[in-house]
Amino acid sequence: MKRILITGAAGFLGSHLCDRFIAEGFHVIGMDNLITGDLKNIAHLFPLEHFEFHHHDVSTFVHLEGKLDYILHFASPASPIDYLKIPIETLKVGSLGTLNLLGLAKQKNSRILVASTSEVYGDPLVHPQNEEYYGNVSPIGPRGVYDEAKRFMESITMAYHRHHGLDTRIVRIFNTYGPRMRLNDGRVVPAFMGQALRGEDLTVFGDGSQTRSFCYIDDQVEGIYRLLFSDCVEPVNIGNPHETTIKEFAEEIIALTGTKQKVIYVPLPQDDPTQRQPDISKAKKLLGWEPKVNRAEGLKIVYDYFKSLSPEELQKKEHRNFTDKTN
């Protein structure tokens, strides 16, 4: 039986990857320090014989007994609220965490796939964004802790590939949504859904003309799965190229939820990207992949998921312990 380590296993995307690899017959080793992840996302896996969980911070030394065929490195804060509250932890997991896992992959002779992001493109001057674009990122801006952590991740991964011959893959993930997202974590879909379900007005930053492209979780997982078993060493965009403005998206959420709220506008955060749309030509050609779930279908599933939450969960604000006392 093939053994795979998935870091960030208790997070939104990591937990769905655990599900997929369990379903494919792998022995899955989940790892998470739970600073933004939640054990309830993987609680259904604990009774299974071929799932194990390690509560561990990959920014410190990582050791596992036995063979290890694959590593998926998905440990990282992924929402603006998170990485603005824990900037040093965000930098450490992208740098030290990646270094530790590349070392583990070298020791175990494992193939490793690292999770990069569309944020490596920053506020892009090329549209849509293709993998050859180098990006427009401020290294000292508030979002730089996330953007530059991921850019370093890509750089050191390619260095290990070229210098040590390590078998590596890099996925650049665009906005992804689905069940198990946290309400109020700052990402667009859960933020709008939570506001609508609580009867609040929907908050749009700027004038709402900035664009995003939303990929449903099942499509994202399928793209990552195909990339892992491909021969693609260079980064590959995985996302949905169907672009919409944030204002239009807010109106979609209001129509979907049947609420009577209005859209209100607040100042745009510093370095917030004005455009985000993946060029997925490479994924189509090399992986035979493109998204299948349209936004209306995916949003209905997510809306039903959030509606199933208790009133207490819907009203709960983020009160996580983000105190970062590391050096």
C-alpha positions in Angstrom: 0.0 0.0 0.0 1.4 3.4 -0.9 1.9 5.8 2.0 1.3 9.6 1.6 2.0 12.4 4.1 -0.5 15.4 3.8 0.5 18.5 5.8 -2.2 20.9 6.7 -4.5 17.9 6.8 -7.1 19.4 9.2 -7.6 22.5 7.0 -10.2 23.0 4.3 -8.2 21.8 1.3 -6.0 19.4 3.2 -9.0 17.5 4.6 -10.5 17.0 1.2 -7.2 15.7 -0.1 -7.1 13.2 2.8 -10.6 12.0 1.7 -9.5 11.6 -1.9 -6.3 9.6 -1.2 -8.1 7.4 1.3 -10.7 6.7 -1.4 -7.9 5.9 -3.8 -6.5 3.2 -1.4 -3.6 5.0 0.1 -2.4 4.9 3.7 -2.8 8.6 4.6 -0.7 10.3 7.3 -2.2 13.6 8.2 -0.1 16.3 9.9 -1.3 19.7 11.3 -0.4 22.0 14.2 -4.1 23.1 14.3 -3.3 26.8 14.4 -5.9 27.3 11.6 -7.0 23.8 11.0 -9.8 22.0 12.8 -10.0 18.3 13.8 -13.7 18.2 13.0 -12.7 18.3 9.3 -11.0 14.9 9.6 -12.9 13.4 12.5 -14.7 11.0 10.2 -11.3 9.5 9.2 -10.0 8.7 12.7 -11.8 5.3 12.9 -10.2 4.1 9.6 -7.3 1.6 9.6 -5.3 3.4 6.9 -5.4 7.0 8.4 -3.2 8.3 11.1 -2.8 11.9 12.5 0.2 13.6 13.9 -0.2 16.9 15.8 3.0 18.6 14.7 4.3 21.9 13.4 6.3 21.3 10.2 8.3 24.4 10.8 10.2 22.2 13.3 12.0 19.0 12.4 9.8 16.4 10.8 10.4 12.7 11.4 8.3 9.7 10.3 9.1 6.0 10.6 8.8 3.7 7.6 8.6 4.3 3.9 7.0 7.3 2.4 6.0 7.4 -1.2 4.5 10.9 -1.5 4.3 14.2 0.4 1.7 16.9 -0.2 2.8 20.1 1.6 -0.4 22.1 2.2 0.4 23.5 5.7 -0.1 27.2 5.6 -2.5 29.9 6.7 -4.5 30.7 3.5 -6.8 33.6 4.4 -5.9 37.3 4.8 -7.2 37.4 8.3 -4.9 34.5 9.3 -1.7 35.5 7.7 -2.0 39.1 8.8 -2.5 38.0 12.4 0.4 35.4 12.3 2.9 36.8 9.8 5.9 35.2 11.3 4.3 31.7 11.4 3.2 32.2 7.8 6.7 33.0 6.7 8.1 30.1 8.7 5.8 27.4 7.4 6.5 28.5 3.8 10.3 28.6 4.3 11.4 26.4 7.2 8.4 24.1 6.8 9.1 23.6 3.1 12.8 23.0 3.8 12.0 20.4 6.4 9.7 18.5 4.1 12.0 18.7 1.2 14.7 17.2 3.5 12.2 14.4 4.5 11.4 13.7 0.8 15.1 13.5 0.0 15.7 11.1 3.0 12.7 8.9 2.0 13.1 9.2 -1.8 9.6 10.5 -1.9 7.8 12.6 -4.6 6.8 15.9 -3.1 4.1 18.3 -4.3 4.0 21.8 -2.7 1.0 24.0 -2.6 1.8 27.5 -4.0 -0.8 30.1 -4.8 -2.0 32.6 -7.4 -0.8 35.2 -4.9 2.7 34.7 -6.3 1.4 36.9 -9.2 0.6 39.7 -6.8 -1.5 42.5 -8.3 -0.9 41.2 -11.9 0.1 43.3 -14.9 -0.6 40.3 -17.1 -4.2 39.0 -17.5 -5.1 36.2 -17.4 -2.1 35.0 -15.4 0.0 32.2 -17.0 2.8 30.3 -15.4 5.5 32.3 -17.2 4.5 35.5 -15.6 6.9 36.5 -12.8 4.4 38.6 -10.8 4.0 42.1 -9.3 4.5 41.6 -5.5 5.5 44.0 -2.7 7.9 42.1 -0.5 7.3 44.5 2.4 3.6 45.1 2.2 1.2 43.4 4.6 0.4 40.6 2.2 4.1 40.0 1.5 4.4 37.5 4.3 2.2 35.1 2.4 3.2 36.0 -1.2 6.9 35.9 -0.5 6.6 32.7 1.6 5.1 31.0 -1.4 7.6 32.4 -3.9 10.4 31.1 -1.7 8.6 27.8 -1.5 8.7 27.5 -5.3 12.3 28.6 -5.4 13.7 26.2 -2.9 11.6 23.3 -4.3 13.1 23.9 -7.8 16.6 24.2 -6.2 16.1 20.7 -4.6 14.9 19.4 -7.9 17.9 20.7 -9.8 20.6 20.2 -7.2 19.5 16.9 -5.6 17.4 15.5 -8.4 14.4 15.4 -6.1 11.1 14.4 -7.7 9.0 17.6 -7.2 5.7 19.2 -8.3 4.3 22.7 -7.8 0.7 23.6 -7.9 -0.4 27.3 -8.1 -3.9 27.3 -6.5 -6.4 29.9 -7.4 -9.5 30.8 -5.3 -11.1 27.6 -4.2 -14.4 27.1 -2.2 -16.5 24.3 -0.8 -17.7 22.7 2.4 -15.5 22.9 5.5 -14.5 26.5 4.8 -14.4 28.6 8.0 -17.0 31.4 8.2 -15.5 34.8 8.8 -12.0 33.8 7.8 -11.7 36.7 5.4 -12.1 34.7 2.1 -14.8 35.9 -0.2 -17.2 33.0 -0.3 -17.6 32.2 3.4 -17.6 35.9 4.3 -20.5 36.7 2.0 -22.3 33.4 2.9 -22.0 34.2 6.6 -23.2 37.8 6.3 -26.2 36.7 4.2 -27.2 33.9 6.6 -26.9 36.3 9.6 -29.0 38.9 7.9 -26.1 41.4 7.6 -25.3 43.6 4.6 -22.5 42.2 2.3 -19.2 44.0 2.7 -17.4 44.7 -0.5 -13.9 46.2 -0.5 -13.3 49.1 -2.9 -15.9 49.6 -5.6 -16.3 45.9 -6.3 -14.7 46.1 -9.7 -11.8 43.8 -8.8 -12.2 40.3 -10.2 -11.8 36.7 -8.8 -12.2 33.3 -10.3 -13.7 30.6 -8.0 -12.9 26.9 -8.4 -15.0 24.2 -6.6 -13.1 22.0 -4.2 -13.7 18.7 -6.1 -12.3 20.2 -9.3 -9.3 21.6 -7.4 -8.6 18.2 -5.8 -8.8 16.4 -9.1 -6.3 18.9 -10.6 -3.9 18.3 -7.7 -4.3 14.6 -8.0 -3.5 14.6 -11.7 -0.5 16.9 -11.2 1.0 14.6 -8.6 1.0 11.7 -11.0 2.1 13.7 -14.0 5.6 14.5 -15.3 5.1 18.3 -14.8 8.0 19.7 -12.7 7.3 23.4 -13.5 4.5 25.1 -11.7 0.9 24.5 -13.0 -2.1 26.8 -12.4 -5.2 25.0 -11.1 -8.3 27.1 -10.9 -11.5 28.1 -12.7 -11.0 30.6 -15.5 -14.6 31.9 -15.3 -14.0 35.4 -14.0 -16.5 37.7 -12.1 -16.3 41.0 -10.3 -16.7 41.0 -6.6 -19.8 43.3 -6.9 -21.4 40.8 -9.3 -20.5 37.9 -7.0 -22.1 39.6 -4.0 -25.3 40.0 -6.0 -25.1 36.3 -6.9 -24.9 35.4 -3.2 -27.9 37.7 -2.3 -30.0 36.1 -5.1 -28.9 32.5 -4.0 -29.7 33.1 -0.3 -32.9 35.0 -1.0 -32.0 37.6 1.6 -32.8 41.3 1.3 -29.5 42.7 2.3 -27.7 45.3 0.4 -24.1 45.6 -0.7 -22.0 48.2 1.3 -18.6 49.4 0.3 -15.5 49.8 2.5 -11.9 50.9 1.6 -9.8 48.5 -0.4 -7.0 46.8 1.6 -3.4 47.5 0.7 -2.0 45.4 -2.2 -5.4 43.7 -2.8 -5.2 42.3 -6.3 -7.4 44.0 -8.8 -7.6 41.0 -11.2 -7.4 37.3 -10.7 -8.0 34.8 -13.5 -5.9 31.7 -14.3 -4.7 30.7 -17.7 -5.2 27.0 -17.5 -3.8 26.1 -20.9 -0.9 24.2 -19.4 -3.2 22.1 -17.1 -5.5 21.3 -20.1 -2.6 20.2 -22.3 -0.4 18.4 -19.8 -3.0 17.0 -17.3 -6.1 16.8 -19.4 -7.7 18.8 -16.7 -10.3 21.6 -16.6 -13.0 22.4 -14.0 -16.4 20.7 -14.4 -18.5 22.2 -11.6 -20.1 25.5 -12.6 -20.3 28.3 -10.0 -24.1 28.1 -9.5 -23.9 24.4 -8.8 -21.0 24.7 -6.4 -22.4 27.7 -4.5 -25.7 25.8 -3.9 -23.7 23.0 -2.3 -21.8 25.4 -0.1 -24.9 27.3 0.8 -26.6 24.1 1.9 -23.5 23.3 4.0 -23.5 26.6 5.8 -27.2 26.5 6.3 -26.7 23.1 8.2 -24.5 24.8 10.8 -26.0 25.6 14.2 -27.1 29.1 15.0 -24.2 29.3 17.4 -21.7 28.4 14.7 -23.2 31.0 12.3 -23.0 33.7 14.9 -19.5 32.8 16.1 -16.7 35.2 15.2 -13.1 34.2 14.9 -11.6 33.9 18.3 -8.6 31.7 17.6 -5.3 32.0 19.5 -3.2 33.7 17.0 -0.6 35.0 19.5 2.7 34.5 17.7 5.6 34.3 20.2 8.1 32.7 17.9 11.3 34.4 16.8 
